């Protein structure tokens, strides 16, 4: 599975303004709404699902990465938004460090397989320090897309 198969090209934010976990999630959900991947009426329900998942345990996996995710009936296929924070956000990470790189994943209610594959794929790519550092230095959505697409090509 390749990240570009589910990453919404119109939901890439390279300068997240939010400084709190819930606000970052809201900002990324808004990006998916603006991109046309999620209906506006589903906004609050989706944010609630994502925050419920966070309540079970933070989706910040350390090394400056957070992958907030949830299953929801507001999508028919797996979709993701991407965000970068220049300052970093306290996301209750396992290593206590702020998160700078965010992949927000929303999967259909009944899709355990693709959802888990996507999480594994993102985690695997982000273990590479060079990839993380390169992503963090991106100035615009085109640079993000180019870097992720290049990684997708390499590691299938």
PyMOL commands that set and color helices and strands:
alter all, ss='L'
color gray80, all
select helices_A, chain A and resi 3-5+21-35+40-56+112-126+129-136+141-154
alter helices_A, ss='H'
color red, helices_A
select strands_A, chain A and resi 7-13+60-62+65-66+69-72+79-89+99-108
alter strands_A, ss='S'
color yellow, strands_A
deselect
rebuild
show_as cartoon
